[in-house]
């Protein structure tokens, strides 16, 4: 494990980058004010779980539950991403081939060591940071603040969407015991987790301000449609959609790391791709995914830690 040389910052960057995959999906569907609330609540829950789990291996039963639910979440991300790419290309009939293409780099990343994956994420996140900054700077002058203040979605759905975004931080707990440095450094990751919630809320506010909540609710991928308005062309929408493959792939790669080292993350990616091809995640109710993550958080607090 020590040869992996993971750091608390690498895990935090992966959470921030990967979590923006769900953050973009929530924009236009959830109210930014409730997303801000979940940012604060998520950071508080993260602190409590750090106190409970620390840097100790998880109980075997709990780790099995994490692995199983991670695959379901991976399938959801793969299916959502494939649908978005197909929509951008103007063809929504068959997303299966896109799922297969997305799985190839995931299998390659899962086949290697965790250290290489997380070092790559530290490079990816700079491109995502630049994209988010550019979108916000270009969009703010065009925002209609009356639309920003209008309610978007219902409060329950918004809270669940926020919980889904913040759950990216939950899935570092199974590998937290492998990182180097002092345990107190883990608390810095809570700042990154809170920043993820704040940025997701900003994307939701921007989407509402550019499209209006009423219009956003009728669109597929409203955040990317709003991005297209910034360049007065669908080309910018396609560019942002393609760039957002980085958060999508980082999130799936982070979830796969729950399976351990060696070849297990690659196997997790293959299983998730199979579920995505059969639409298993789509068959679940919309609230099932965030509620499952909340259930894992409760069980993490309830189960005693395992033994290294």
N, C-alpha and C positions, 0 to 999 in steps of 0.2 A: 504494500500500500504506500509506503513512504517513497517508493520510486516514482509514484505518480506526481508528487510535488504539486498538489493542488493548493490554491490559496483561497482565502475568504473572499477576496476581491473578484477572483475569476467566477466564483459561484454567483456573487451579487450581480456582476455584469451579465451573466447568462440569464438570470431572473429578469433583469430589466429589459434586455433585448427580446427574449422569448415572450415575456408577458405582453409586449406590445402587439403580438399577434392577436391575442384575445381583446386587447384594448381597442384595436382598430375595428374588430368585429362588433364591439359594443357601441361604438360611436354611431349615433343616429338611432339607436335602439334604446339606449338608457339615458336617463337624465344626469347631466354632469354634476349636479349638486349631490345626488346620492352616491355617485362614484367618488366624490371627494370624501364623503363620510366613510365609505368602505376602505379608502386609503388609510384613514386614521385607525379604523377598527382592525384592518388587516395587519398594520404595523404592531398594534397592541397585542393581537393574538400571536403574531410571530414572536414577540418578546416572551410571552408566556410559554410557548412551545420550546423556545430555546432553553428556558430554565428547566423544562421537564426533560427534553430529549438530550440537550447538550451535545457533546461529541461522542456519544455512546452508540454502539450499534443498536438497531431496532430489534424488538421482539420478533422472532421468526414469523409468527402469525400476522403481525402487523405489516411486516415487510412484504409478505405474500399479497396482502390486500392492496398495498401500494403498487406492486407490480401489475396486478390485474387491472386496477383502475387506470393506471398510467397508459396501458395499451388502449383502453376505451377512449381516453382523451386524445391519444395520438391519432386514432382513427378519425375522430372528429376534426382535428386540425387538418389532416390530409384530405378528407372529403371537402371541407370548407375551402381549402386552398385550391384544390383542383377545380371546384365549381367556379371560383373567382377567376382563375386563369382562363377557363373556357368561356366565361361570360365576356371577358375582355377581348377574346379573339372572335366573339360573335357567334360561337357555336357551343350550345349547352346540351347537346344530345348525348354525348358519351364522354364522361370524365375519367373512365378507367385507365386510359393510356397515360393521362397526366399523373394519376396516382402512382403508376408504375415508375414513371420518370422521376417523380419526387422521391420515391423510395430508394432509388439507386444510390444517391449520395448519402442517404441516411444509413444504409447498410455499410457503406464504405467508412463512414464516421464511426459507426458502432463496432466495426471490426477492429479498429485501432484502440490505442490507449486513451483514457479519459483526459490526460494532460494535454495531448495534441488537440483534442476537441475544444477544450476550454481556452487554450491559447489562441485558436482560430476565432473563437467568439470575441475575444478582446479586440481583434481587428475588425470583425463584422460590425460591432456595435458603434464604431466611429462613423461608418457610412449611414447607419440608421439614425444616429444622433444628428448628423448633418441634414438628413432628409426631414426629420421632424422639425428641426429649427427652421428650415426653409419653408415648409408648409405653413407653420404658424406665422412666420414673418410676412409671407405673401398673403395669407388669409385674413389677418387681423384688420387691415384697412378696408376689407370688403364685407366684414361681418355686419349683419343687421342685429343690433343689440336687443331689439324687441323680440326677435325670434329666440335669442339666447335665453331670455328670461321666461319664455313659454315652457310649460311642463312638457317633457318628452317621455312617453311611456308611463307605466304605472310604477309606483315606488317599490313594490315587491320584485318586479322584473328587473328594475334598475339595481336593487341591492344584490340580487342573485348574479347579475352580470358583473357587478363589481367584485363579488366573491370569486367568480370564475377567473377574472383577471389576476387577482391577488393570490390565487392558488398556485401560481407559478413558483412562489416562494416556498410553498409547502413541500414541493418535491425535491428540495435540496436536503431535507432532513435525513433521508436514507443514506446519503453519501457525505454528510457533514463531518462524520468522525474521521474521514480520510484526509482532511486538509491540514496544512501546516500552520504554525503560528499559535498565538495565545487565544484561548476561548473568548476573551473580551473583544477580539477583533470581529467576532461574528455579529456583534451588535451594530457594527457599521453597516452590515448588510441590510439592517432594518431601514436605514436611511434610503438605500437604493430601492427597497420594496415600497416605501412610502412615495418615493419619486415616481415609481411606475404608476401608482394610483393617481397621482397628480397629473402626470402627462396624459394618461388615459382620459381623465376628466377634461383636460384641455382639448383633446381631439374631439370629444363628444360635444363640447361647447362650440367648437369651431364648425363642426358639421351642422349643428342646429342653426348656427348663425348664418351659414351660407345657403342652406337648403330650406330651412324652416322645419320644425319637428313633424308637421303634417306631411310634407313631401318626403322627408327622409324615411318615414315609416312605411312608405309605399315602394321604396327602392330596394334592390338587392345590392348590398355593399355600399351603403350611403356615404361612408367616409371616402371611398375611392371616387365616387361620383362627385363629391364636393371638391376633391383634389383636381378633378378634370376642369372644374369651373375656374380654377386659379390660372390656368393657361389658356382659357377660352378654346380648348381643344381636347378631344378624347385621347389624344396622344399622351398628355400628361397623366391622365387617369391610368392608362396602360403602363406608363413608366413607374408610377408609384406602386401599382399593383405588383409589377415585376420585382421592384426593390423590396417590397414587403415579404418576398420569399425568404429573406434573411431571418426576420423574426419567426416566421413559420417553421423553418428548418431548425432554428436554434431551440424553439420550444419543444419540438418533437425529439430532438437530440437530448435535451435535458431530461425529459420524461423517460426516455429509454435508459438513462443512466441508473434509474432505480433498480434495474435488473442486475447490476453488478459490473464486473469487468470481463475480460477476455472476449468471448463472442456473443454473450447474452444480449447486449444492446442491439446488435444486428438482428438477432432472432426476434426481439421485440418489435423492431421496425417491420419485419416481414409479416408477423402476425397482425400488426396494426393495419398494414396495407391490405391484407386479406379482408379484415373487418370493414375497411373503408370501401373496398370494391363491392361488397355485399350490402353496403348501406346500413351496417349494424348500429352505428352511432345515430344516424338519422331516424332510426326506429324508436329511439328513446324520447320521452317527453323533454321539452326544452329545459325544464327545471332540474332534470335528473343529474346533469353533469355538475353544476355548482353544488347541488345538495350532496352528491357523492363526495365532493372535495371537503365540504363542511363536516360530513360524517367521518372522513379520515382524520380531520383535525381533532375532533372529539375523541376518537379512538387513540390518537397519539398521546393525548393528555391522560387517557385512562390506563393504557397498557404500561406495564413496567418495562424499562429498557432491557435489551438483550445483553449478551456478553460477547466481548470481542474475542 
